[in-house]
Amino acid sequence: MGKILSTGAPRVSSENRKSHIKNREWVGFLAIAFMVVICGAAAQAQQVTKIPRIGYVSGSGNPKTPGPQVEAFRQGLRDLNYIEGKNIVVEYRYVERGLDRVPGLVAELVRLKVDVLVATFTVATRAAKQMTNTIPIVMVSAADPVSAGFVESLAHPGGNITGVARFARELGGKRLELFKETIPSISRVGVLWDGNAAPGPAVAFKEYEAAARRLKLNFHSLQVGGPDPDLDRAFQDAVKARLNALIVVRNITIDRHLKQIVDFTTNKRLPSVWEGSEFVEAGGLMSYSSDDPANYQRVASYVDKILKGTKPGDLPVEQPTKFELVINLKTAKQIGLTIPPNVLARADRVIR
């Protein structure tokens, strides 16, 4: 008889069946492992591309007109290749009214868990220090930040605060000396300052008072209180005291009434010295201060270093290296004043 050929499927041995099952299990394991790797890479990519969020509390300007300080900070960011809305987000908070709003504004930014908090004046820095010891804080301090208790030292700040010390208050003596050199005839000097603000204007007032004593000048306090200072009363006091020079101590309250103060000094032909060049650009006579645009551009560099992993306590507080004497010749002409040639020659900038 011939052999009968089977036409069915070949029989699979138990060994082959087990091998096939193991292969399927191995393929499944590889697929799961592959998915884990892909998901991990995606999560890592999300972390890498996370857009940092910066909180910025400004003592001047408003959302429609941020002002020169904010613009200088933005320029500093652009110089470091940060583009707002693309690879960085900045949450701006403008005081606009009284200083009593500051803690609330700072609290908003702390609740947002910003990556860095920029505090551009003393009250904001103090509020930020009280509210968080974990969020890095970059300050712009008009006074000595060590004396104010913000940092342990300029070289080794410690804690979560660093930034730029403008030392605007400590320049009072130099300002008054330049004022006297520019106008040798001045003898009765008034200081317009906000007595309700803590404590920077009071420090500045004492600095000017000591300098006036050294220069043998009659010294008069024109103290006002925010947020709605009685400037008319202060101006009346200035007229009664027959002042022939005015020093303006800047802070949020005073800055907000810049035009009113400039108009008064112009109408009364009263020479004035200010604590920032932007006030001279607006019609004040002269100013002596650190280079503010450079200060606020440096703030951006602190933000950059912190975002890249440097602890704020390891970043030394910077001091100004450049100071500017700015004179407005147009204002001098309006009030009938001739600026000595030797002073003009020393001016870093002359507005004509």
C-alpha positions as CSV (number, residue, x, y, z in Angstrom):
1,M,0.0,0.0,0.0
2,G,1.2,3.5,-0.7
3,K,1.9,6.0,2.1
4,I,-1.0,8.2,3.1
5,L,0.1,11.9,3.0
6,S,-1.4,14.3,5.7
7,T,-3.0,17.4,4.3
8,G,-3.6,19.1,7.7
9,A,-1.5,21.7,9.5
10,P,1.8,20.5,10.9
11,R,1.7,19.5,14.6
12,V,3.5,21.9,16.9
13,S,5.6,20.3,19.7
14,S,5.1,21.5,23.3
15,E,8.6,22.9,23.2
16,N,7.9,25.1,20.2
17,R,4.7,26.3,21.7
18,K,6.4,27.4,24.8
19,S,9.1,29.2,22.8
20,H,6.5,31.0,20.8
21,I,4.8,32.2,24.0
22,K,8.1,33.4,25.4
23,N,8.8,35.3,22.2
24,R,5.5,37.1,22.5
25,E,6.1,37.9,26.1
26,W,9.5,39.3,25.2
27,V,8.1,41.4,22.4
28,G,5.5,42.8,24.9
29,F,8.1,43.6,27.4
30,L,10.2,45.5,24.8
31,A,7.1,47.4,23.8
32,I,6.4,48.4,27.4
33,A,10.0,49.4,27.9
34,F,10.0,51.4,24.8
35,M,6.8,53.3,25.9
36,V,8.4,54.0,29.3
37,V,11.5,55.4,27.6
38,I,9.3,57.6,25.3
39,C,7.2,58.8,28.1
40,G,10.3,59.6,30.2
41,A,11.8,61.5,27.3
42,A,8.6,63.5,26.8
43,A,8.4,64.4,30.5
44,Q,12.0,65.5,30.4
45,A,11.3,67.6,27.3
46,Q,8.5,69.2,29.1
47,Q,10.8,70.1,32.1
48,V,13.4,71.5,29.7
49,T,11.0,73.6,27.8
50,K,9.2,75.0,30.9
51,I,8.9,78.7,30.6
52,P,10.2,80.5,33.7
53,R,7.9,83.0,35.4
54,I,9.3,86.2,36.9
55,G,7.4,88.5,39.3
56,Y,8.3,92.2,39.1
57,V,7.1,94.8,41.6
58,S,7.6,98.4,40.3
59,G,7.5,101.5,42.3
60,S,6.9,103.7,39.3
61,G,5.0,103.7,36.1
62,N,1.8,101.8,35.2
63,P,0.8,99.1,32.8
64,K,0.3,101.6,29.9
65,T,3.4,103.6,30.7
66,P,5.9,101.3,32.4
67,G,8.6,103.9,32.7
68,P,12.4,103.8,32.1
69,Q,13.3,101.4,34.9
70,V,11.0,98.6,33.5
71,E,12.3,99.4,30.0
72,A,15.9,99.0,31.1
73,F,15.1,95.7,32.7
74,R,13.4,94.5,29.5
75,Q,16.4,95.6,27.5
76,G,18.6,93.5,29.9
77,L,16.4,90.5,29.3
78,R,16.7,91.0,25.5
79,D,20.4,91.3,25.7
80,L,20.4,87.8,27.3
81,N,18.2,86.4,24.6
82,Y,15.0,86.3,26.7
83,I,11.9,87.2,24.8
84,E,8.8,87.9,26.9
85,G,5.9,85.7,26.1
86,K,8.2,83.2,24.2
87,N,10.9,81.9,26.5
88,I,10.1,83.9,29.7
89,V,7.0,85.4,31.3
90,V,7.1,88.5,33.5
91,E,4.2,89.2,35.9
92,Y,4.4,93.0,36.5
93,R,2.7,94.6,39.5
94,Y,2.7,98.5,39.7
95,V,2.0,100.2,43.0
96,E,0.4,103.3,41.4
97,R,-1.2,104.5,44.6
98,G,0.0,104.2,48.3
99,L,2.6,102.0,49.7
100,D,-0.1,100.1,51.7
101,R,-0.8,98.2,48.5
102,V,2.7,96.7,48.3
103,P,2.2,93.7,50.6
104,G,-0.9,92.6,48.7
105,L,1.0,92.9,45.3
106,V,3.9,90.9,46.6
107,A,1.5,88.3,48.1
108,E,-0.1,87.8,44.6
109,L,3.3,87.0,43.1
110,V,4.2,84.6,45.9
111,R,0.9,82.7,45.4
112,L,1.8,82.4,41.7
113,K,5.0,80.6,42.8
114,V,7.1,82.7,40.5
115,D,10.6,81.4,39.8
116,V,12.3,84.8,40.8
117,L,10.8,87.8,42.4
118,V,12.2,91.3,41.5
119,A,11.6,94.0,44.2
120,T,12.7,97.4,42.9
121,F,12.3,99.5,46.1
122,T,12.8,99.1,49.9
123,V,9.2,98.5,50.9
124,A,8.7,95.7,48.3
125,T,12.0,94.0,49.3
126,R,11.0,94.0,53.0
127,A,7.5,92.6,52.1
128,A,9.1,89.9,49.9
129,K,11.6,88.9,52.7
130,Q,8.8,88.6,55.2
131,M,6.6,86.4,52.9
132,T,9.0,83.9,51.4
133,N,12.4,82.4,52.2
134,T,12.3,80.0,49.3
135,I,11.6,82.1,46.2
136,P,14.8,83.9,45.0
137,I,14.5,87.7,45.4
138,V,16.5,90.2,43.3
139,M,16.3,93.6,44.9
140,V,17.2,97.1,43.8
141,S,18.0,98.9,47.0
142,A,18.3,102.7,47.4
143,A,19.9,102.3,50.8
144,D,22.5,100.0,52.3
145,P,21.0,96.5,52.2
146,V,23.2,95.3,55.0
147,S,22.0,98.0,57.4
148,A,18.4,97.4,56.2
149,G,18.8,93.7,57.2
150,F,18.2,92.3,53.8
151,V,21.5,90.5,53.4
152,E,24.3,89.4,55.7
153,S,27.0,91.2,53.6
154,L,27.5,92.5,50.1
155,A,30.0,89.9,49.2
156,H,28.1,87.0,50.8
157,P,24.4,87.8,50.9
158,G,23.3,84.4,52.3
159,G,19.6,83.6,52.3
160,N,17.4,84.1,49.3
161,I,18.1,87.8,48.5
162,T,20.7,89.4,46.3
163,G,20.7,92.2,43.7
164,V,21.9,95.8,43.2
165,A,22.6,98.5,45.9
166,R,22.2,101.9,44.4
167,F,23.3,103.7,47.6
168,A,21.1,106.7,46.5
169,R,20.7,107.9,50.1
170,E,24.4,107.9,50.8
171,L,25.0,110.4,47.9
172,G,23.2,113.2,49.6
173,G,26.4,115.0,50.7
174,K,28.0,114.8,47.3
175,R,24.7,116.1,45.7
176,L,24.6,119.1,48.0
177,E,28.3,119.9,47.4
178,L,27.7,119.9,43.6
179,F,24.6,122.1,44.1
180,K,26.6,124.6,46.1
181,E,29.5,124.5,43.5
182,T,27.0,125.1,40.7
183,I,25.2,127.9,42.5
184,P,27.6,129.5,45.1
185,S,25.0,132.0,46.2
186,I,22.6,129.5,47.7
187,S,22.1,129.9,51.4
188,R,18.7,128.6,52.3
189,V,18.0,125.1,51.2
190,G,14.7,123.2,51.5
191,V,14.3,119.4,51.4
192,L,11.0,118.0,50.1
193,W,10.5,114.5,51.5
194,D,7.8,112.0,52.5
195,G,7.9,111.6,56.2
196,N,5.4,108.7,56.2
197,A,7.5,106.4,54.1
198,A,9.8,103.9,55.8
199,P,12.7,104.5,56.3
200,G,14.6,105.6,53.2
201,P,13.5,109.2,52.9
202,A,14.3,109.8,56.6
203,V,17.8,108.4,56.0
204,A,18.2,110.8,53.1
205,F,16.9,113.7,55.0
206,K,19.5,113.2,57.8
207,E,22.3,112.9,55.2
208,Y,21.3,116.2,53.6
209,E,20.9,117.9,57.0
210,A,24.5,116.9,58.0
211,A,25.8,118.0,54.6
212,A,24.1,121.4,55.0
213,R,25.6,121.9,58.4
214,R,29.1,121.2,57.0
215,L,28.5,123.7,54.2
216,K,27.0,126.3,56.6
217,L,23.7,126.4,54.8
218,N,20.4,127.3,56.4
219,F,18.4,124.1,56.2
220,H,14.6,123.8,56.1
221,S,12.4,120.6,56.1
222,L,9.4,120.4,53.7
223,Q,7.9,117.2,55.1
224,V,4.8,115.8,53.4
225,G,2.9,112.5,53.9
226,G,1.5,110.1,51.3
227,P,-0.4,108.8,49.5
228,D,-1.9,112.3,48.9
229,P,0.7,114.7,50.1
230,D,-0.2,118.3,50.8
231,L,2.3,119.8,48.3
232,D,0.5,123.2,48.2
233,R,1.3,123.6,51.9
234,A,4.9,122.6,51.4
235,F,5.2,125.1,48.6
236,Q,3.8,127.8,50.8
237,D,6.3,127.0,53.5
238,A,9.1,127.2,50.9
239,V,8.0,130.7,49.9
240,K,7.7,131.9,53.5
241,A,11.1,130.6,54.3
242,R,12.5,132.4,51.2
243,L,14.3,129.3,50.0
244,N,16.7,129.8,47.1
245,A,17.3,126.0,46.5
246,L,15.3,122.8,46.7
247,I,16.4,119.2,47.1
248,V,13.8,116.6,46.2
249,V,14.0,113.2,47.9
250,R,12.6,110.6,45.6
251,N,10.1,107.9,46.6
252,I,6.8,106.5,45.2
253,T,4.8,109.4,46.7
254,I,7.1,112.2,45.5
255,D,7.7,110.7,42.1
256,R,4.0,110.6,41.3
257,H,3.8,114.4,41.6
258,L,6.9,115.2,39.5
259,K,5.1,117.6,37.1
260,Q,3.6,119.6,40.0
261,I,6.9,120.0,41.7
262,V,8.7,120.9,38.5
263,D,6.1,123.5,37.6
264,F,6.5,125.0,41.1
265,T,10.3,125.3,40.9
266,T,10.0,126.8,37.4
267,N,7.4,129.3,38.3
268,K,9.3,130.4,41.4
269,R,12.6,130.3,39.5
270,L,13.9,127.9,42.2
271,P,16.9,125.8,41.4
272,S,16.4,122.1,42.2
273,V,18.5,119.0,42.6
274,W,17.1,115.5,42.1
275,E,18.0,111.9,42.9
276,G,17.6,110.6,39.3
277,S,18.3,111.7,35.7
278,E,14.7,111.0,34.6
279,F,13.5,114.0,36.8
280,V,16.0,116.3,35.1
281,E,14.7,115.1,31.7
282,A,11.2,116.1,32.9
283,G,12.3,119.7,33.8
284,G,14.4,119.5,37.0
285,L,17.6,121.5,37.0
286,M,20.2,118.9,37.9
287,S,20.8,115.4,39.4
288,Y,23.6,113.3,40.6
289,S,23.0,109.5,40.9
290,S,24.2,106.1,39.8
291,D,23.4,105.1,36.2
292,D,19.9,103.8,36.8
293,P,19.4,102.1,33.4
294,A,22.6,100.1,34.0
295,N,21.3,99.1,37.4
296,Y,18.1,97.7,36.1
297,Q,19.8,96.0,33.2
298,R,22.0,94.3,35.8
299,V,18.8,93.0,37.5
300,A,18.2,90.9,34.3
301,S,21.6,89.3,34.6
302,Y,20.8,88.2,38.2
303,V,17.5,86.7,37.0
304,D,19.4,84.8,34.3
305,K,22.0,83.4,36.7
306,I,19.4,82.3,39.2
307,L,17.3,80.6,36.4
308,K,20.5,78.7,35.4
309,G,20.9,77.3,38.9
310,T,23.0,79.8,41.0
311,K,21.7,80.4,44.5
312,P,20.9,84.0,45.2
313,G,22.9,83.8,48.5
314,D,26.0,83.0,46.4
315,L,25.7,86.0,44.2
316,P,27.4,89.2,45.6
317,V,25.4,92.3,45.8
318,E,26.7,94.7,43.2
319,Q,27.4,98.4,43.8
320,P,27.3,101.1,41.2
321,T,30.5,101.8,39.3
322,K,29.2,104.7,37.3
323,F,27.7,108.0,38.6
324,E,26.1,110.7,36.4
325,L,25.9,114.4,36.8
326,V,23.0,115.6,34.5
327,I,22.2,119.2,33.9
328,N,19.2,120.7,32.1
329,L,20.4,123.9,30.4
330,K,16.9,124.7,29.1
331,T,15.6,124.7,32.7
332,A,18.6,126.9,33.8
333,K,17.7,129.4,31.2
334,Q,14.0,129.4,32.2
335,I,14.9,130.2,35.9
336,G,17.5,132.8,34.9
337,L,20.5,130.8,36.0
338,T,24.0,130.5,34.4
339,I,25.8,127.2,35.0
340,P,29.6,127.7,35.5
341,P,31.7,126.3,32.7
342,N,33.7,124.1,35.0
343,V,30.5,122.4,36.2
344,L,29.3,122.0,32.6
345,A,32.6,120.4,31.7
346,R,32.2,117.8,34.4
347,A,28.6,116.9,33.4
348,D,28.1,113.5,32.0
349,R,25.0,114.7,30.1
350,V,23.6,118.1,29.3
351,I,20.0,118.6,28.2
352,R,19.6,121.6,25.9
